[in-house]
Each structure stands twice: as structure tokens, then as C-alpha cells.
Amino acid sequence: MESRLDRSRGRPACQGVDERSISFAITHTPRQNQMKNPSVRLCLIQTSGIVAALIATSSAAVRAQDATLVYRLGHDTVAVEQFTRTPTRFSGETVVRSGPTISRTQYDITLVGGKATAAVLRRRQADGSPIPNNPLEWRFTFRADSARREIVWKDSVQTTSFAAPNAFVALPVYSYAPFEIVFARGAGARDSVLAIGLAGTGVGIIGLQPYSADTLRMRGGTYPMLTRFDRDGRIQRTDGIFTTNKAIGTRVATKADIGALAATMKPTGVLSPRAAAYAGFNRGPIFISYGRPAVRERTVWGGTLIPFDTIWRTGANEATHLATSKTIALGDMTLAPGLYTLWTQHTRNGTFLIVNKQVGQWGTDYTASQDIGRVKMDLAKTPEHVEDFTITVRATGPNRGAMDFAWGDSIATANFTVRP
């Protein structure tokens, strides 16, 4: 997920809307409590043109488990999740700005002995009204031997039963706080909690797997985010560094007014717009189709965006495709006229361009067995910062050319020759 940038100003742009006019709406601590407790303070947090006015709560409020997770993509805030936890209930609401829309997800989970026995989930528009032609809500019942889901429409209820003992609800992206319930089930149960989705008749799984000494990784769901919990099992952070969703969620001990926040948020607009790089050789075109993610103050080569040793899609969204009308020699590979996909692996020993014969897939669908080969690229510093990932195909001489992959402070170059 990447946001478009206004290159003329070097700031994030949301379809022409100045994001600096967007502000968080946070419920204030009562004035009498502020007067009694000098620890209450006002914190101003600025994130990519979104100014978050957060009222820090006292230690008593923290124990009450009112909290907020703020999800940021670089310096852009893309979602805010507010939640409240008690011994018998875990409820919350998330507002997400994505593409052309602002949407809200509300959940209310009933707990008995720390386990979920029922849940209600609602999807809403920014103003809190139901989404047209969608269910009004989803109702779940979880038993020791089975689960039931009721999809409530305006004029009917669709009921489905599942052979899923002690199951849980598969919540949408950016509703991650209820993973506290999964965490509380203990190490032996975290890896294989059955999950019931909002549609279909299948039973999935969600869970938490050990990643490092103090970090777990989500299992199941759309994005296996890294997560951290404190000693009391409270979620503190989520990190998508090893997923295509690079957002980072940070816990704030305060309660947000999601309705007021949704009213001020603006859609992100087009994420990672598609572009094409082109050059002609003896009347034969060679071009590359790719998505253009933006840096947004994150680390690139060997950092957050292109971690060492991972296979990167060389762009965003759909796989990056190379089309050539000429036979070209790239390293020790000979590529006949046709369509290919390009992938990148950045290591401490070099940066490599991988050519793969599988085409037409999403950028997360990489199959190593389909590789044709790889070539080591030259990596150099750019004269100036490159905010939006940029690919260039250029001629360097008669029947010779180069592919440049520039992002952040570096540019990787792969040279090729055109066969007669």
C-alpha cells in the first residue's frame, strides 16, 4: 500500500486535499480529573499532515484498558483502532482510509473465562451509516464443539454452522487489538485457533507464532504482521515489514472518538500508481510495467521497504512485467521476444535482478522454480533523493541498453545487449 505524492512539493497528496487540515478527534479527560491529577498532559503527534491531539490518561485509566492503535504507512496515518477491554467484553472500532473511501469496522466480543463465546461485527461508511447492499451486521456464536455465523440483511438472516470448536472471528485488516485474546490463550494454543470469516463456508486459522525473543508473528489473515505484547498481554505494536503492507501500528493509552475522526479523514487516493518505462531498439520496443511506491521517510535498500535477502516485487501491487520485441542478453541469460516478470533481491553481497517466466500474477505470487536466471546489478548513490520508485530503460550504445531501478538514495542498474 503506497500513497501518491505531489512531486512539486514533496508532500503526500490525497487527490488534491491538503492533509495538514486533517486532525485527530480524541475524547478529552474530564476537567475535574485533569485538575486533580497533574500527570494528565496534552501530547501533539504529527503524522504526515495528520495532527493527532492525544490526551494521555492517568494510570487508573490505563488499567481500564481504553486504548488506541494508530497505524502509519511511513509518515501517513492510514487507520486508527480504538478499543476497550474488560474481563467480560472486548469491543472496538477501526476507521481506515484507503483508495477512494473511508470505512469503519465495529466489533463487540463477549468473553467468558478469557475465551470468546460470541461476537458482533459491523461494517460502516464514514458517517456511521450501513454500507449500501451489504449486511447490517455479522453475529457469531462460539461453542466448545461448533460455531455459528448469522449474516443479518435488511430483510433476512443467513445462518451457517461450522464444525469448529472454540473458534474465533477473522477480523478485517487494521482490527488487530483482539489478538490480545489469542495471545492470552497461551503458547500452546496461539498457533492454531480456528477462525470463521465474514463469508464462505470454510474454516480458516489465525494465530501467533514465535519470531524472536520478544516478538510474535501473526498466522493466517491477509498480512502476517509482527506483533509485540507487554507482560500483561496487551498489544503494543504491529509491524508489516515482512509483508506487502508496511504499516506500523503503535499503541496509545487514550480513547479516540472514531466518529469525529472519520468525519475529518480524507481518502488516500490512488496507491502506488502504475507506470511504464520504454525504449526502442532498431524499431523494436522494450518496456516495463510496474507500480510506483513512495518512500515516505522510510528506509529503502536493506531497510523497511527492501529488507536484506527478501524477494521484492520490484514495484508494487501487480508483478512487474518486462516485455521485449527483441532477443536480449542479460547477464548469462538470453531472453527471446516475449513477456517476463522481474524481481529483486538485495543482499549484503550484492543486488540481483531476477527474471521469471511466470506472468499475469500479483506481486506476492513469486515461484522460484519459474526463474530463468539472475544478474548482479551495479548499485550506486543517486544525485538526489528519489521519492517514488522509478524504472528507466535507456540506450547506452548501438544494440546496448540499461535498466535503472532508482528509489530513495540508490539506483541499481542492469546492462543488456540487443541481439540482431
Buried (B, 14 or more C-beta within 10 A) or exposed (E): BBBBBEEEEEBBBBEEEEBEEBBBBBBBBEEEBBEEBEEBEEEEBEBBBBBBBBBBBBEEBBEBBBBBBBBBBBBBBBBBBBBBBEEEEBBBBBBBBBEEEBBBBBBBBBBEEEBBBBBBBBBBBBEBEBBEEBBBBBBBBBEEEBBBBBBBEEEEEEEEEBEBEBBBBBBBBBBBBBBBBBBBBEEEBBBEBBBBBBEEEEBBBBBBEEBEEEBBBBBBBEBBBBBBBEEEBBBBBBBBBBBBBBBBBBBBBBBBBBBBBBBBBBBBBBBBBEBEBEBBBEEBEBBBBBBBBBBBEBBBBBBBBBBEEEBBBBBBBBBBBBBBBBBBBBBEBEBEEEEBBBBBBBEEEEBBBBBBBBBEBEBEEBEEEBBBBBBBBEBEEBEEEBBBBBBBBEBEEEBBBBBBBBBBBBBBBBBBBBEE
